[in-house]
Amino acid sequence: MPAMMRAMQVDMPGAKLHMVERPLPVPQAGQVRIAIICCGVCRTDLHVSDGDICGDLPIIPGHEIVGRIEAAGSGVFGFKTGDRVGVPWLAHTCGNCHYCASERENLCDAPLFTGFTRDGGFATHCIADACYCFAIPEVFDDMHAAPLLCAGLIGYRAYRMAGETPVLGLYGFGAAAHILAQIAIWQGRKVFAFTREGDMQTQELARRLGCGWAGSSGEMPPEPLDAAIIFAPDGALVPLALRAVRKGGRVVCAGIHMSQIPGFPYADLWEERSIVSVANLTRSDGVEFFDLAARAPIQTIVTAMPLAEANAALDRLRSGNVEGALVLVV
């Protein structure tokens, strides 16, 4: 009888995840098999299970994976059996298209995504391309490292796209924003946090982490923003953020899915304000971010839940009943 693995799988949009057993996967050339220790729960996992974004089904969600390499295919360099690694959202790129050739593999024409078009980390094991695995700094234990693999990485790419901004606004103060705020404050920037109306607990968390102001998304900040990053999947936040940024300011939409953006007056965009989106990550993003994360005093706030409670974790994320990030422990 072949060796088996266990996983929480979604079969159709909107269906509950359920536990399955599968034969243990065999790594091919350039791949490693990872024995998973834990996996963070990201809002994208919620979009996958709810059918907001459509990919291959059935699928095992999860793309904030921390584990140890158990086996390797041919042609794997830089890692060995037993190494602790992290596996992010971007799982594979073609290496041949215009974007890959120009070091913009985040825009690859033929990518694979962990937990969306390739089975992910809500499982005991997974397969990953070795070139898209990252060594995790020793300063982070397994559970506190997990949110860095997407909330941290995508947050960092959004942060870079926001530019050198002295005053930064973060809309949706969850897993990504609570990491990014600490980096920005450590680098000497002023950070304002925007939350759901009346969410005093999250506003208090933002202040505790060093944000200079925290309030609801409908409020104006105490001074104009140089840039705003929107992590919440609410299109109505775009015109609100535009009104909060100064002339020449930028609004960065950091999510993979967002509800419809309502109409707004051209005057809100005028004076060289701009709106940009963020897609995936590059390998250089990962290298830069983990180097920075090892030096900055980042504290990830996590709540552990057993793998079998993946549905309850997604329900908590859906309702907003989360401080920081949720992590499934295998």
VOLO-563794 format. One record per residue: y, z, x of N, C-alpha, C in turn; residue in one letter. Coordinates in steps of 0.001 Angstrom, whole numbers, padded with zeros to 6 digits, always signed. Atoms other than C-alpha are relative to their C-alpha. Layout:
REM VOLO-563794
YZXYZXYZXA/...
//
This chain:
REM VOLO-563794
-001198+000000+000856+000000+000000+000000+001247+000000+000891M/-001192+000054-000846+003422-000933+001480+000849+001259-000135P/-000936-001113+000064+005955+001755+002336+001069-000307-001041A/-000916+000189+001115+008386+002284-000526+001332+000714+000237M/-001300-000667+000042+012032+003199-001030+000374+000262-001454M/-000504-000303+001341+013844+004668-004038+001471-000391-000086R/-001387+000424+000171+017130+003484-005502+000423+000145-001454A/-000598+000033+001330+019454+003752-008494+000538-001408-000222M/-000248+001426+000208+019714+000229-009918+000672-000230-001355Q/-000578+000434+001268+021866-001434-012597-000559-001384-000322V/+000675+001238+000408+020154-004233-014575+000900-000964-000752D/-000890+000858+000780+022944-005532-016812+001350+000693-000142M/-001333-000603+000102+026706-004998-017279+000053+001058-001093P/-000163-001077+000960+027468-001715-018981-001215+000882-000172G/+001217-000801+000127+023912-000401-018665+000037+001171+000976A/+000132-001137-000903+023103+002952-017130-000863-000386+001197K/+000861+000167-001164+021675+002985-013628-001311+000742-000256L/+001275-000716+000131+018001+003949-013423-000735-000044+001333H/+000729-000116-001261+015679+005022-010622-001144-001008+000055M/+001079+000964-000215+013355+002336-009223-000636+000262+001360V/+000657+000019-001308+010848+002063-006399-000190-001443+000416E/+000158+001342-000537+010761-001002-004179-000680+000082+001362R/+000523+000014-001366+008909-002016-001023+001147+000144+001007P/-001003-000192-001040+010792-000977+002095+000397-001360+000588L/-000404+001325-000492+012895-004003+003226-000217-000136+001507P/+000229+000294-001414+012208-005652+006580+001237-000695+000553V/-001201+000647-000544+015271-006478+008725-000323-001337+000647P/+000128+001320-000605+015672-010120+009716+000882-000059+001255Q/-000792+000159-001221+017447-011507+012797+001442+000462-000237A/-001362-000498+000099+020745-009727+013357+000193+001148-000959G/-000099-001061+001002+019950-007073+010741-000643+001293+000486Q/+000625-001302-000223+019087-003389+010810-000389+000600-001347V/+000335-000808+001193+017297-001183+008292+000516+001402+000254R/-000655-001297-000135+019142+002040+007674-000636+000999-000957I/+000411-001135+000825+017720+005322+006425+001278+000714-000428A/-001294-000469+000502+020583+006444+004212+000014+001522-000111I/-000224-001440+000112+021912+009987+004474+000822+000297-001249I/-000858-000183+001166+024654+009695+001866+000804-001267-000232C/-000794+001178+000349+026838+007156+000095+001134+000424-000926C/-001132-000304+000852+030322+007531-001312-000012-000819-001283G/-000108+000681+001293+031080+006544-004903+001425-000522-000131V/-001304+000670+000010+033928+004033-005148+000274-000569-001398C/-000346+000588+001299+035823+002684-008147-000600-001394-000155R/+000640+001311+000084+034384-000737-007275-001422+000114-000528T/+001336-000220+000562+030917+000675-008036+000071+000104-001519D/-000220-000095+001443+032278+001475-011475+000254-001387-000593L/-000251+001365+000482+033568-002093-011854-001289-000821-000024H/+001286+000719-000050+030126-003424-010837-000883+000408-001172V/+000903-000473+001051+028199-001246-013284+000537-000285-001398S/-000597+000262+001314+030670-001807-016138+000150-001491-000288D/-000123+001434+000203+030708-005580-015623+001416-000532+000101G/-001374+000479-000197+034429-005787-014771+000042-001123+001031D/+000186+001092-000946+033411-007917-011792-001468-000412-000085I/+001340+000517+000275+030340-010126-012080-000642-000530+001272C/+000769+000446-001152+027795-010516-009303-001464-000080-000350G/+001433+000093+000205+024035-010626-008841-000546+001257-000672D/+000679-001103+000679+021979-008438-011189-001481-000331-000108L/-000309-001403-000255+019929-006366-010933+000509+000220+001424P/-000570-000321-001310+021713-004706-008009+000002+001516+000195I/-000179-001404-000376+021805-001386-006206+001434+000149+000477I/-001394-000153-000430+025487-000356-006027+000115+000874+001253P/-000300-000909-001095+027141+001581-003238+000335-000707+001299G/-000428+000669-001228+029103+000478-000165+000809+000919+000911H/-000577-000969-000939+030291+003653+001551-001169+000773+000612E/+001317-000471-000435+027026+004182+003392+000074+000653+001370I/+000204-000644-001292+026282+006641+006168-001494+000223+000177V/+001429-000181-000248+022820+006597+007717-000338-000225+001460G/+000468+000222-001375+020728+006122+010828-000901-001226+000039R/+000789+001212-000160+019184+002920+012095-001463+000371+000207I/+001430-000298-000016+015448+002999+011478-000806-001136+000619E/+000692+001171-000550+014432-000538+012490+001030-001109+000174A/-000941+001085-000280+016118-003652+013876-000744-001312+000139A/+000530+001334-000215+015470-007391+013737+000392-000501+001383G/-000330+000577-001296+015823-009683+016704+001504-000273+000103S/-001387+000371-000234+019217-010327+018273+001015+001046-000378G/-000939-001077+000306+020763-006943+017458+000500+000605+001310V/-000595-000566-001210+023167-005738+020132+001001+001083-000379F/-001004-001036+000201+025320-002652+020416-000481+001234-000721G/+000572-001157+000679+023115-000344+018354-001466+000117+000362F/+001425-000235-000246+019694+001221+018825-000547+000901-001095K/+000648-000857+000983+017190+003057+016658+000487+001438+000159T/-000483-001371-000002+018491+006473+015694+001507+000136-000035G/-001463-000069+000024+022189+005605+015923+000510+000231-001413D/-000667-000198+001284+024409+006866+013118+001044-001090-000185R/-000925+001093+000278+026344+004027+011500+000526+000104-001423V/-000544+000146+001335+028517+003278+008508-000070-001448-000428G/+000085+001354+000553+028097+000248+006252+001093-000147-001058V/-001112+000168+000924+031197-001074+004419-000287-001038-001079P/+000064+000963+001104+031895-003400+001465-000360-001399+000494W/+000282+001343-000503+031955-006653+003475-001297+000040+000808L/+001340-000101-000565+028306-007234+004345-000363-001153+000922A/+000418+001197-000741+028066-010776+005738+001041-001085-000199H/-000873+001161+000108+030247-013796+006488-000673-001189+000671T/+000693+001211-000460+029332-017391+007245+000240-000302+001470C/-000318+000264-001396+031051-017567+010642+000460-001418+000284G/-000293+001421-000227+031847-021274+010138+001239-000515-000715N/-001101+000520+000804+034605-021662+007564+001340+000177+000728C/-001347-000073-000572+038321-021981+008268+000442+001442+000207H/-000461-001375-000075+038897-018287+007600-000743+000783+001082Y/+000763-000665-001061+036092-017026+009829+000472-000461+001376C/-000416+000553-001290+037265-019339+012613+001373+000513+000431A/-001338-000492-000314+040768-017841+012404+000076+001528-000083S/+000085-001463-000001+039606-014190+012456+000541+000604-001298E/-000323-000504+001338+040269-013798+008729-001275-000015-000845R/+001299+000034+000673+036642-013269+007782+000006+000757-001313E/-000118-000648+001308+037800-011051+004914+000174-001014-001123N/-000198+001065+000989+038582-014356+003141-001090-001064+000077L/+001100+000946-000194+035281-016070+004082-000372-000712-001302C/+000367+000801+001176+034184-018867+001729-001402+000316-000516D/+001383-000276+000419+030561-017655+001608-000422+001402+000434A/+000306-001364-000429+030509-013861+001946-001105+000647-000828P/+000832-000915+000773+028086-011172+000827+000676+001363+000014L/-000634-001301+000120+029211-007767-000374-001045+001082-000289F/+000934-001113+000153+027324-004498-000073+000137+000625-001383T/-000016-000611+001319+026359-003119-003465+000509-000880-001111G/-000504+000940+001005+027579-006246-005273-000810-001290+000026F/+000861+001179-000142+025808-009347-003948-001104+000236+001025T/+001130-000465-000802+023532-007459-001545-000227+001457-000351R/+000301-001373+000396+021742-004230-002423+000691+001003+000913D/-000829-000961-000704+023765-001205-001426-000627+001359+000212G/+000337-001305-000539+023662+002477-000715-000405+001078-000976G/+000513-001008+000932+022638+004250-003931-001528-000026+000114F/+001415+000211-000322+019196+004344-002321-000369+000819+001226A/+000467-000683-001206+017069+005867+000394+000111-000882+001231T/-000065+000942-001118+017261+002709+002557+000818-001226-000412H/-000662+001281+000247+019249-000508+002904-000098-000868+001247C/-000102+000964-001088+019522-003625+005039+001485-000300+000225I/-001385+000345-000315+022790-004419+006849+000050-000918+001209A/-000266+000772-001201+024096-006998+009295+000550+000949+001061D/-000434-000914-001056+024476-005137+012592+001467-000210+000365A/-001387+000278-000388+027803-006886+013271+001000+000524-001012C/-000883-000614+000976+029217-005326+010100-000287+001486-000200Y/+000160-001444-000026+028091-001793+010891+001033+000583+000964C/-000971-000663-000856+030516+000676+012433-000541+001337+000483F/+000297-001332-000518+029908+003631+014711+000998+000984-000600A/-000855-000990+000652+031286+006768+013059+000395+001065+001017I/-000424-001034-000949+033397+009172+015148-000707+001326-000251P/+000756-001248+000111+031590+012422+015876+000787+001115-000678E/-000803-001064+000625+034498+014449+014481-000264+000109-001495V/+000303-000034+001428+033272+013573+010967-001478+000258-000218F/+001398-000151+000392+030076+014936+009489-000348-001101-000997D/+000477+001123+000814+027960+012634+007334+000752-000120-001317D/-000547+000053+001350+029355+013561+003949+001494-000315+000017M/-001441+000235-000049+033027+013586+004971+000329-001362+000601H/-000210+001352-000531+032591+010249+006761-000135-001071-001070A/+000324+001046+000976+031323+008391+003678+001238-000654-000628A/-001147+000672+000633+034712+007811+001943+000795-000886+000965P/-000727+000823-000966+036071+006308+005164-000441-001456-000044L/+000582+001338-000076+033799+003259+004701+000599-000977-001001L/-000716+000913+000901+035837+001856+001802+001365+000566-000336C/-001297-000610+000303+038548+004234+000631+000876+000003+001244A/-000750-000001-001248+039577+004561+004264+000309-001392+000503G/-000167+001341-000574+039030+000974+005397+000918-000892-000837L/-000848+000836+000847+040557-000819+002413+001401+000599-000094I/-001299-000661-000015+043308+001771+002285+000783-000341+001253G/-000675+000314-001257+044068+001062+005931+000497-001441+000020Y/-000467+001394+000055+044220-002704+005386+001239-000122-000904R/-001162+000009+000882+046609-002143+002461+001214+000613+000705A/-001056-000688-000748+048645+000199+004673+000632-000949+001021Y/-000513+000959-000975+048958-002458+007380+000806-001102-000690R/-000714+001050+000717+050017-005037+004798+001325+000494-000580M/-001262-000561+000491+052719-002670+003536+001090-000088+001057A/-000971+000126-001075+054404-002984+006947+000487+001340+000516G/-000567-001204-000624+056380-000531+009030+001023+000608-000956E/-000836-000494+001092+057768+001389+006095+000245+001499+000133T/-000291-001439-000110+059562+004740+006500-000313+000785-001267P/+000247-000688+001279+059186+005580+002778-001049-000788-000775V/+001149+000667+000614+055846+004766+001146-000392+000698-001292L/+000480-000547+001262+054751+005227-002459-001447-000375-000222G/+001418+000225+000279+051086+005573-003437-000248+000237-001481L/+000270-000085+001436+050169+004830-007062-001501+000121-000215Y/+001418-000316+000146+046817+006382-008015-000442+000808+001199G/+000253-000865-001158+046160+009374-005776-001441+000501-000036F/+001420-000334-000012+042379+009282-005450-000574-000058+001394G/+000745-000011-001255+039847+008671-002710+000759-000698+001122A/-000703+000737-001051+041865+006047-000800+001338+000642+000336A/-001351-000509-000239+045333+007507-001239-000008+001337+000717A/-000024-001320-000645+044364+011012-000155-000312-000108+001486H/+000217+000260-001429+043145+009568+003181+001240-000647+000605I/-001119+000770-000519+046003+007134+003635+001259+000850+000123L/-001181-000856-000063+048676+009729+002869+000009+000818+001283A/+000069-000823-001206+047453+011866+005759+000319-000807+001259Q/-000313+000862-001137+047619+008944+008196+001494-000275+000059I/-001425+000342+000035+051123+007953+007088+000862+001199+000386A/-000775-001200-000315+052423+011528+007292-000145+000348+001476I/+000241-000248-001429+050816+011977+010725+000828-000932+000871W/-000800+000973-000743+052676+008860+011856+001505+000140-000260Q/-001415-000294+000188+055958+010309+010661+000651-000667-001186G/-000581+000654+001172+056409+008439+007394+000133+000992-001155R/-000180-000796+001206+057637+009920+004125-000869-000617-001097K/+000942+000498+001003+055028+009639+001343+000282+000658-001342V/-000149-000470+001372+055548+009935-002425-001254-000400-000774F/+001244+000226+000743+052517+010229-004735+000283-000128-001494A/-000147+000257+001428+052319+008813-008267-001361+000148-000665F/+001266-000297+000660+049619+010049-010661+000092-000289-001496T/-000024+000084+001466+048613+009884-014302+000960+001038-000567R/-000915-000916+000681+051031+011527-016716-000659+001371-000177E/+000478-001363+000207+050549+015302-016642-001127+000447+000908G/+001112-000377-000895+047942+015339-013847+000522+000930+001087D/-000600-000967-000907+049297+018476-012242-000928+000351+001162M/+000952-000337-001054+046107+019135-010267+000078-001001+001151Q/-000082+001018-001049+046301+015819-008411+001356+000038+000689T/-001321-000114-000615+050043+016219-007862+000052+001161+000976Q/+000042-001141-000906+049398+019616-006324-000795-000330+001265E/+000769+000442-001164+046739+018085-004047+000879-000840+000922L/-000875+000858-000810+049260+015477-002892+001010+000832+000779A/-000954-000860-000705+051815+018148-002049-000694+000802+001087R/+000755-000789-000981+049170+020201-000277-000311-000810+001250R/+000304+000866-001129+048366+017205+001919+001254-000465+000734L/-001229+000289-000720+052021+016840+002874+000929-001005-000637G/-000895+000950+000661+053525+014387+000378+001320+000688-000350C/-001314-000587+000230+057252+014937-000001+000375+000123-001454G/-000247-000041+001447+057179+014366-003756-001249-000484-000699W/+001117+000459+000832+054541+013960-006470+000421+000082-001457A/-000350+000029+001406+055052+012931-010062-000819-001048-000725G/+000756+000971+000784+053831+010634-012815+000458-001415+000347S/-000278+001390-000358+053695+006856-012406+001218-000568-000722S/-001157+000486+000743+056446+006373-014981+001325+000532+000511G/-001230-000577-000545+058945+008426-013000+000507-000817+001183E/-000580+000588-001201+061325+007113-010369-000056+001044+001119M/+000059-000944-001113+060934+008668-006917+001391+000505+000367P/-001307-000552-000346+063717+010775-005391+000873-000939+000822P/-000755+001032-000709+064747+007800-003225-000802-001295-000056E/+000728+001274+000088+063858+004075-003202-001098-000094+001058P/+001126+000206-000905+060553+003081-001602+000228-001251+000843L/+000036+001220-000807+060277+000649+001288-001197-000857-000389D/+001200+000712+000457+056797-000260+000035-000786+000922-000914A/+000892-000752+000880+054314+000797-002618-001386-000615+000080A/+001389+000456+000057+050522+000577-002623-000596+000501-001304I/+000595-000348+001288+048743+000504-005979-001513+000032+000155I/+001446-000151-000049+045189+001861-005934-000621+000057-001391F/+000518-000078+001371+044791+002468-009680-000123-001414-000586A/+000228+001356+000522+043389-000580-011588+000811-000309-001253P/-000848+000110+001189+046287-000590-014049+001138-000966+000285D/-001015+001013-000238+048386-003770-014126+001400+000433-000400G/-001321-000463+000434+051207-001920-015886+000763+000702+001114A/-000660-000674-001118+051924-000155-012599+000802-000963+000867L/-000677+000971-000868+053091-003386-010926+001495-000050-000275V/-001452-000006+000225+056487-003656-012679+000643+001356+000262P/-000553-001328-000298+056947+000106-012360+000243+000154+001493L/-000150-000097-001451+056382-000103-008613+001125-000905+000498A/-001090+000895-000400+058729-003101-008301+001362+000652-000214L/-001283-000655+000281+061504-001060-009892+000262+001161+000955R/-000154-001150-000896+060852+001762-007431+000272-000405+001441A/-000224+000409-001389+061040-000329-004228+001413-000558+000178V/-001339+000490-000314+064333-001193-002566-000017-001512+000235R/-000110+001422-000303+065593-004723-001843-000833-000337+001238K/+000867+000385-001106+063132-006553+000414-001302+000769+000056G/+001206-000824+000006+060389-004079-000522-001226-000767-000439G/+001270+000661+000286+056749-004924-000992-000884+000898-000836R/+001003-000698+000813+054179-003922-003622-001360-000585+000351V/+001328+000417-000431+050587-004075-002362-001023+000454-001039V/+001057-000309+000967+047768-004267-004934-001317+000090+000771C/+001113-000247-000913+044779-002729-003167-001373-000053-000652A/+001297-000015+000674+042030-002922-005804-000603-001389-000111G/+000703+001266+000204+039424-005619-006442+000123-000474-001443I/-000133+000328+001429+040057-005516-010212+001194+000759-000543H/-001161-000640+000608+043156-004768-012251+000159-000545-001413M/-000288+000475+001350+044041-004947-015920+001209-000929+000040S/-001048+001014+000032+046546-007580-017021+001363+000592+000361Q/-001357-000411-000360+050004-007315-015490+000944-000452-001110I/-000904+000402+001086+052591-007259-018301+001200-000766+000538P/-001205+000721-000388+055649-009484-018265+001107+000959+000410G/-001132-000824-000430+058749-008161-016519+001164-000913+000355F/-001173+000828-000301+062315-009394-015905-000017-000470+001455P/-000084+000532-001367+062848-011601-012881+000847+000907+000897Y/-000873-000889-000773+065518-009111-011797-000787+001075+000738A/+000823-001014-000673+062740-006636-010929-000621-000532+001292D/+000591+000628-001175+061337-009110-008397+001057-000547+000948L/-001068+000634-000783+064619-010589-007195+000386+000849+001207W/-000472-000648-001234+066309-009616-003910-001145+000192+000990E/+001066+000113-000998+063238-010558-001895-001028+001124-000045E/+001169-000851+000189+060833-008014-003308-001235-000905-000094R/+001204+000835+000025+057223-009228-003109-001193+000807-000494S/+001271-000576+000453+053765-008589-004549-001115-000693+000773I/+001142+000568-000721+050637-009095-002438-001267+000756-000386V/+001291-000652+000248+046937-008341-002872-000739+000183+001321S/+000836-000274-001163+044357-007032-000423-001426-000415-000338V/+001383+000419+000213+040898-008585-000059-000875+000448+001161A/+001072-000337-000944+038021-006912+001755+000558+000585+001298N/-000440-000528-001286+038420-006128+005462-000501-000920+001093L/+000517+000695-001174+037987-007621+008904-000649+001012+000925T/+000617-000908-000963+035911-006196+011727+001053+000705+000836R/-001051-000656-000782+039100-005537+013680+000666+001116-000797S/-000501-001095+000835+040376-003492+010717-000853+001248+000204D/+000905-001131-000135+037288-001306+011042+000114+000679+001348G/-000116-000562-001345+037579-000859+014802+001297+000784+000140V/-001301-000670-000082+041281+000006+014562+000013+001283-000823E/-000060-001162+000888+040815+002359+011643-000813+001164+000550F/+000811-001119-000470+037965+004396+013113+000544+000594+001295F/-000684-000548-001173+039839+004727+016398+001132+000919-000432D/-001096-000813+000519+042836+006020+014455-000527+001256-000686L/+000561-001137+000740+040689+008254+012248-000503+001089+000945A/+000506-000983-000972+039192+009936+015326+001137+000799+000625A/-001138-000679-000625+042685+010831+016587+000877+000738-000996R/-000839-000639+001018+044503+011674+013369-000774+001143-000658A/+000705-001131+000638+043714+014993+011681-000274-000264-001479P/+000311+000363+001384+042249+013393+008547-001041+000967-000575I/+000944-000832+000730+040551+015707+006074-000383-000733-001278Q/+000440+000605+001253+038466+013930+003454-000500+001107-000921T/+000398-000995+001000+037984+015968+000291-001117-000606-000827I/+001170+000597+000634+034521+015367-001114-000726+001005-000880V/+000912-000768+000841+032203+016613-003837-001362-000673+000081T/+001343+000544-000151+028459+016143-003220-000754+000047-001324A/+000874+000058+001156+026063+015076-005972-001310-000642+000431M/+001282+000625-000364+022340+014175-005800-000032-001471-000401P/+000150+001421+000295+021389+010483-005762-000382-000240-001454L/+000481+000189+001362+019625+010863-009121+001105+000189-001045A/-001106-000236+000934+022976+011877-010704+001099-001053+000159E/-000978+001066-000192+024668+008551-009915+000766-000319-001281A/-000691+000287+001268+025442+007959-013619+001059+001055-000311N/-000972-001066+000234+027143+011334-013914+001194-000154+000938A/-001090+000227-000947+029168+010520-010800+000922-001111-000491A/-000819+001097+000524+030332+007227-012304+000782+000430-001235L/-000706-000509+001174+031217+009000-015547+001203+000842+000412D/-001114-000815-000483+033356+011480-013626+001122-000879+000542R/-001000+000915-000535+035114+008644-011831+000727-000721-001125L/-000573+000719+001148+035673+006807-015122+001025+000861-000737R/-000880-000915+000727+037305+009871-016686+001132+000547+000859S/-001019-000521-000906+039389+010677-013605-000222+001441+000399G/+000318-001399-000291+037654+014032-013181-000514+000150+001439N/+000389-000029-001408+037583+013813-009378+001203+000410+000837V/-001004-000312-001016+039584+015459-006615-000512-000562+001313E/+000461+000636-001222+039318+013305-003523-001066-001039-000307G/+001063+000997+000149+035966+011478-003465-001326+000660-000352A/+001362-000421+000292+032409+011802-004778-000951-000646+000994L/+000980+000504-000950+029446+011392-002431-001401+000327-000497V/+001389-000200+000377+025800+010884-003407-000819+000309+001253L/+000808-000437-001138+023421+012708-001078-001450-000354-000264V/+001391+000409+000147+019965+011246-000533-000884+001189+000386V/
//
